[in-house]
Amino acid sequence: MTTAAEIREVAAALPRTEEKLVRDRVTFRVGRIVYVTISADETSMGFAFPKEERAAIIAAEPDKFHMPRPSDERYNWVRAWLAALDHAEMEELVVDAWRMVVPKRVAAAYLAEVR
């Protein structure tokens, strides 16, 4: 099981990340682009994910992943139940979501540093 505190720790370590509270949800963003949110009740996490691959990830693991709110379906976005995610999987999802919103050179520099 993953917690909001663990998500916060991973996201805070990513360059250019800012944490903001928006409508009772913790959001992590680069500039104006949000790449991860934590629900107000801390039971789920929304994250940037390629829209073209959304149906496949949800179909493969429907107990773990689910569709975003109808108002967010137009975005590159998926949601996951925190109770179903282990730490390594959450970390991979958060870093991949962050990589979608930062310049490629920033992502490459960060990944080269952590390896």
N, C-alpha and C positions, 0 to 999 in steps of 0.2 A: 504494500500500500504506500502511496505517495502522499505527502502532506503539502499544504500551502507553503510552509516554511522551507521545505526542500526546493520547491519551485522558485521561490524568492531567492534562495542562495545561488542556484544555477543561473538564473536570469541576471542577477546583480553583478555577476562576474563577467558578463558579456559586454564588450565595448559599445559605447554610445547608448546603452540602455538606461531608460528612465522609468521609474515606477510611479503610477498615478492611480488615484481612487476615482472611479467614474461610476456613478449610480450604484454605489455599494459594491462594486466589483473592482478588484485589484487588477490593473492592467500594466503590462510591460510593453514599452514602445521604443522605437528609434525615431526621433523627430515626431512627426504626427502619425506615423504608421504603427498600429498596434500589432504585435505578433503573438502575444499570449495574454489570456485573461483567466482569472480564477473566479468562480461563481461566488456570490455573496455567502452562501452556506458552506463553501469550501468543499463541495462534493464533486465538482467537475472543473475541467480546464478546457478552454477553447484555445486553439492554436492555428497559426497560418499553415496551410497545407494545400498543395496543388488541387484545384477544383476538379481537374480531369481524373484524378486518382481517388477522389473522395468516396465514390460509390464502392470501389473495390476494397478499400480499407475497412469501411463499415460492414460490408458483406462478409469479409473474412473474419472479423471479430466483433460481432454485434453486441456482445456483452461488455465490450471495452470501449468501442467508439460509437458515436451517434451524430446525427445531423445537427448543424447549428440551428439557432432560432430562425424561423422563416425570414425575418428581416435581414439576417446575415447570410442567407443561402447564396446571394449573388457574389459574395466574396470568396477568396481562397481560404476556407475555414472549415474546421472539424472540431468536435468536442470529444472528450474522453472522461470516463469516470475515474477519479483519483484512486478509489479502492481497488481498481483493476490494474493499475500501472505499478510496475516495480521502478526502483530508482533509476536504473540504467536506461530503461525505455523512456521514462519521463525526460531524462537528460538529453537523450537523442532527439526527441520530439521538440523540446525547447530550443536546442541549438540549431536544428534544421529550420525551425520557424524563424529564428533570428537571422539565419543566413538568407532567407527569402527577402529580407527588408534592408539589409546593409549592403554597401558597395562590395563588389567581389574582392577587391583588394583588402578591405577591412576583414572580411571573413577569412581570406587566405592567410593574412598575417596572424590572426588569432589562432587558427588551426595549426599553423606551423609552430607557434609558441607552446601550445599545450601538448603537442606530440613528443 
